[in-house]
Amino acid sequence: MHLVDYHVHTRLCNHASGTMEACVRRAVELNLNEIAFLDHLTLRESDHDNSMSESEVGLYHSAIMRLKKKYAGRIIVRAGLEVDHDPENADMAKSLAERFSFDLITSSVHFSDRFNFVSRRAVRKSLDVSDQDWADAYLSSLHEMLDKPFFDVVGHIDVLKKFGRNFSRPVLERFRDVCRRMAALGLVMELNTSGLDHKAAEPYPGPVLLEMAAREGVGVTLGSDAHAPHEVGRHFEAAVKLLAETGHSNLVLFSGRKKRLEPLPACLGQAL
């Protein structure tokens, strides 16, 4: 099968380690067919510390193009961005995404007006927030993100569970409307394997949401959310098996922001 890692970060985000080339070499060692750098672009001024700056996007893109040329014939190197949901700066993000020859743009909810869903330090300050309020804030931001769909992929769609919060079936069922909106917009869902190394102890999304996505006709792509070379391709064997078990028969691949489908066998046919 054609196996890809479409979510790899670089040191430009200020919280990753290792070189971009080391990540590519790791992908080659794992016999991956494609690797996509998907570094953070956060335009909101208060959160610049964990993102490349607007002025660094060209540098980042050029570095990817050099690796693409160097490793041609060994692995396909793709260029992408992970854009933080930020309604005030959505038009600027769209303009940046269109300025360069990116292969895919992912948008992810990391923050709402009230909460930071992904920072360990920030989450400690929100321990008294109920699961219901946490879910309401996250889902409101997720729906708001879908109102301006300049992107191709929704990243780590249920990352609100990252630190072990448990959500009832009614809360999970609220994602069905998200899936229906994504299907209508032609958006793809990322299966992000990093959750297996977090307190959530399952990928983003988990089996319930993956089954929901399959029933609603939402395609899925695959990413490790690697912040270091050794994390590239992590847990992919389990991820591919989970996709097959939850009703998915294809992976969605990207080139120049155009989608194509790659058949997903019931069992993973290459060792990782």
Secondary structure, 3 states (H helix, E strand, C coil): CCCEEEEECCHHHCCCCCCHHHHHHHHHHCCCCEEEEEEEECCCHHHHHHCECHHHHHHHHHHHHHHHHHCCCCCEEEEEEEEECCHHHHHHHHHHHHHCCCCEEEEECCECCCCECCCHHHHHCCCCCCHHHHHHHHHHHHHHHHCCCCCCEECCCCHHHCCCCCCCHHHHHCHHHHHHHHHHHCCEEEEEHHHHHCCCCCCECCHHHHHHHHHHCCCEEEECCECCHHHCCCCHHHHHHHHHHCCCCEEEEEECCEEEEEECCCCCCCCC
